Amino acid sequence: SEPEGALVLTDVATAADVRRSFSSVCAKANAEAVIIRETPMVGREVQVHFRSLGPVGLVCFLYQRGRRGPVAALAPLRQIDAESMARQVVASRAGDQDPDWEALSALLVRASFMIAENPRVVSVELNRVIVGTQGQGALVVDARAQLLPA
């Protein structure tokens, strides 16, 4: 992952840039695959974890810096639960615009249904979700999933 020091290339704009960057990263990292994603917008960073808690079932946890603990709801999330969770995310500095709650709640609902409908999923950690300001969206930057064997 990026926080662990993964090689990151920026300013990749053309198909030729992609080919050169892919070859460069594979050679330097001794890898056969790379992850390509858009550069995240500036925004509030949160974590979202989905875990099965035995008889309780699948639960969605939303973590953010500066908060004591997570907010949580049973998954798959109802729209009203996702909106309530998203609205707990606030701007990190006075005077900043509000985060894009609509985009975050849509992301939470889609992810919760995708996970709940897949019986092989044990847990999913969206370790970096960047929530832009109103109208900018939300972007998953780092994710991990634990699956049962096929």
C-alpha positions in Angstrom: 0.0 0.0 0.0 1.1 3.6 -0.4 1.5 4.2 3.4 3.8 1.2 3.5 6.0 2.7 0.8 4.7 1.2 -2.4 6.1 2.7 -5.6 3.8 5.4 -6.9 4.1 7.1 -10.3 2.2 10.3 -11.1 1.4 12.4 -14.2 0.5 9.3 -16.2 -1.8 10.8 -18.9 -1.4 8.9 -22.2 -1.5 5.3 -23.3 2.2 5.4 -23.9 2.7 6.8 -20.3 0.7 3.9 -19.0 2.8 1.3 -20.9 6.1 2.9 -19.8 4.9 3.2 -16.2 3.6 -0.4 -16.1 6.9 -1.8 -17.3 8.9 0.4 -14.9 6.9 -0.5 -11.9 6.9 -4.2 -12.7 10.7 -4.2 -13.2 11.4 -2.2 -10.0 9.0 -4.0 -7.8 9.5 -7.5 -9.3 5.8 -7.7 -9.8 3.5 -8.9 -12.6 0.6 -6.5 -11.8 0.0 -2.9 -10.7 -2.9 -0.9 -9.5 -3.9 2.1 -11.5 -6.3 4.7 -10.0 -7.1 8.3 -10.3 -5.4 10.7 -8.0 -7.7 11.2 -5.0 -9.1 14.6 -4.4 -8.3 16.6 -1.3 -10.8 15.7 1.4 -11.6 13.9 4.6 -10.1 10.5 5.0 -12.1 7.7 6.7 -12.0 3.9 7.0 -14.9 1.6 6.5 -14.8 -2.0 7.7 -17.4 -4.7 7.1 -17.2 -7.7 9.5 -19.5 -10.6 10.2 -20.2 -10.7 13.9 -21.6 -14.2 14.3 -25.3 -14.2 15.2 -25.5 -10.4 14.8 -24.6 -10.7 11.1 -22.7 -8.3 8.9 -21.9 -5.0 10.4 -20.5 -1.8 8.8 -18.1 0.3 10.9 -17.1 3.8 9.9 -13.9 5.2 11.5 -12.5 8.7 11.3 -9.6 10.5 12.9 -10.5 12.6 15.8 -13.4 10.4 16.9 -13.2 8.0 19.8 -14.9 5.1 18.2 -16.7 4.1 15.0 -20.3 4.6 14.0 -21.9 1.3 13.0 -25.0 -0.2 11.4 -26.1 -3.6 10.3 -25.4 -4.4 6.6 -26.6 -4.5 4.0 -27.2 -0.8 4.8 -30.6 0.8 4.4 -30.3 4.2 2.7 -31.3 6.0 5.9 -28.6 4.2 7.9 -25.9 5.0 5.3 -26.9 8.7 5.2 -26.8 8.9 9.0 -23.4 7.3 9.1 -22.1 9.6 6.3 -23.3 12.7 8.1 -21.1 11.8 11.1 -18.1 12.8 8.8 -17.4 16.4 9.2 -14.9 18.9 7.8 -11.6 18.7 9.5 -11.0 22.4 9.8 -13.3 25.3 10.6 -14.4 27.1 7.5 -14.0 24.0 5.2 -17.0 22.9 3.1 -19.0 19.9 4.2 -17.9 16.5 2.9 -19.9 14.9 0.1 -22.3 13.0 2.3 -24.4 11.8 -0.7 -21.4 10.2 -2.4 -20.2 8.6 0.8 -23.6 7.2 1.6 -24.0 5.8 -1.9 -20.6 4.1 -1.6 -21.6 2.6 1.7 -24.8 1.2 0.4 -23.2 -0.2 -2.8 -20.3 -1.8 -0.9 -22.6 -3.3 1.8 -24.9 -5.0 -0.8 -21.9 -6.3 -2.8 -20.4 -7.8 0.4 -23.7 -9.1 1.9 -24.6 -10.9 -1.4 -21.2 -12.7 -1.6 -21.2 -15.7 0.8 -17.4 -16.1 0.4 -16.7 -12.7 2.0 -15.5 -12.9 5.6 -14.5 -9.2 6.0 -13.7 -6.2 3.8 -11.6 -3.2 5.0 -11.7 0.0 3.0 -8.6 1.4 4.7 -8.5 4.7 2.9 -11.7 6.3 1.6 -11.3 10.0 0.6 -14.5 12.0 0.8 -14.3 15.2 -1.2 -16.4 18.3 -0.6 -19.9 18.5 -1.8 -20.1 17.4 -5.4 -16.6 15.9 -5.6 -17.5 12.4 -4.7 -15.8 9.7 -2.6 -12.9 7.4 -3.7 -11.7 4.1 -2.2 -7.9 4.3 -2.3 -6.9 1.2 -0.4 -9.0 -2.0 0.3 -8.5 -5.5 1.5 -10.8 -8.5 1.6 -10.7 -11.8 3.4 -12.5 -14.6 1.5 -13.4 -18.1 2.3 -11.9 -20.7 -0.1 -13.8 -21.4 -3.3 
